[in-house]
């Protein structure tokens, strides 16, 4: 795997939970060496989130593959000095503490940049490193609300709902990984220095909201929740079948729409010149949804999918975890991989994405046990066995 694009890039991960570690995981999959610093005793709180096996979350196996775990107590002066030492040999440092925390520890951007001008520092926080909300605690759910996503998600007239995963965190992690790659390119291909990347959770969500703000700016229009539909783009919705399952149908392309209407026996709508383009269909979305669901309620989901596939209309069922695990397309694409935890449990996790033809990523090693690599990493940093033992005795490392 020495042909991986990021082989030779060392990342020091000081973050915890999701956003910063997700950025590090993404880059580790493509060859970066990630040294993850955890608190002695408990480690990253993600180790205890959701369903556990022998006391460790199975989520951990996906989030922390390809990483090394080093236990250092950053609450101590000696621990912070150790982290600074590791930062001196790092290409990238990732942190997602509340703004100001790293400065209190003597590890702010200015201090680290002076000590290691080539260092790239990713800083992930709820609201960014400046601005009036800078010092407020930020979590993904709040970021999704402030970023505009929560307002438009759900059924009309009902309480807004959240997605079942922490989108604000993972979107921020992906923005952070992109920022790191841009900074590495500037540093290594263009002869620049390291730089700081400021990623805010709410901004990462806001960046994905498509026409939300332009429509308000231009027309004063506030997009409202619309359930399974996509307002302004029609027809596109989830439709109930006679067996109770829902089929998703995206019939919003002009030629696709005509084929869909012929399939459901509504040639009158297929031939209606007012429905030939999306701008005409958008104003009659309720009428079109009613016509489509009249058809779907007369067939099973399997019959619906077969009919839609036959006329080349994009469609699909709504997948549960079981559906994902059972789907042969996932298997054929290799986007489900098996890993074995430190205690021997075999777990299926999302594979490495995106797929590169020449330098594909890989899961090179399982997620680490807590502090598994402490001795090796500190030894590589120049500490003797006696020094490491003394730090361990004082509780600085674990």
Steps between C-alpha positions, in 0.01 A plus 500: 500500500802733464340652190228665707485871431544618859771252602763696694254764626480501880183626669473572872134464601410679822126504434233265629156365414409560135596808296878523539549122521285450187734730306799303631336166415434615145867591447627192683312284251727643229826432675550778755654396831258614770613523861189539713550649846252373760449569869643226725230287662196574288633603160282654231136511620400340168632173642186493718241629252205291385529120490801349679686170479713420804475865601600654168270647236486316170484849344860537617606231255388715206607842629847408624634246253848580366587703813746462786383570855727687741383581854615845611332713765474843336375644828855484634795722407712195422227355282467820302877513456490147360226600256707802391795269442285279277370807316855600407533193277143501369378620162146557627340558839123449537308632800132556568502656846311815589684807360761628742578161653817445299615855578455435874718194458774697323420321176317766302558549129753781538713306750499178299557677168811670639633167626410305185441729199401203281221393735143506371242539776136404458276661761141375511247669728131573518514861384857565385803663660349851500159670495250573780411132556863383503506400867168312506503120507413354163357158418381355170130524585531872574710554188239326285237735641706817455622389157141487372465124461275424797241762401426337165510139619176329596131502422313830453338619821693261722810543715826509305691173505867412479675251281584183687874571479718798600513670161641824639803315632573287197446790259745704706743208494482481121549876467796467733655219295455709185664798671796286605549370146491854361751618761730203431489578129583867564786405732655214306420574135525879510768548764278665758499475876253326724171673574203487732164367383193629685195273457170571675231234532214735412685633194563148374125437515417841351732431206278206399166684498493561125246771402375570853660844540498611133122452486450705815740768380339530158133445581458509877397136478553286810516132418274296728511130589340279238529144630635268234460747213759740363320834454546658160612173339221266389410229515736371767362337812442184699180318402315233696444161337216260569717286732580804717857554382608827346668534163711804420446635150702779339302578187612860468697476173294612201524177303490290818174669597336399174606137537371496858161639402463243221587223748231605746241537223486880499581583139292815543762633740786373286363697204407814694722783364475678833685211664776461242755683716570512871381857551154395389500177698615670822177699520293182466705273726204401719300394194791292369568339838135400528508343154817305573381375838174385349714264296745395774214414738376251242827305484752346739838663541662222300254552216554875516879465489486253213272727298707808566823321413350378173435858383825638645352722771734555800345331801583299807389364835589662830787299647542388858836375630387146410419606145847652467670188636299273268534701179728338240589837346666612823698176502596523134631854550703404805360777717434265790813359663562273796733598783590319818503692827780481755298239694428290191147611401444502125313814394384627163575867437471743208794450268739762365344776293550662254643236266824591323614293203874549543550553873203346680467533874493202732422391853854409605443438869219459750390769743744514792452396858531791740864609522615210285775701329608729785840338556587477131398856408676660797808288438504614137476858630825450687392407852684224679329202661584644841346837412183335373477286815539809719227684306275197537564488875396865527182438300608724214479214249304179509 
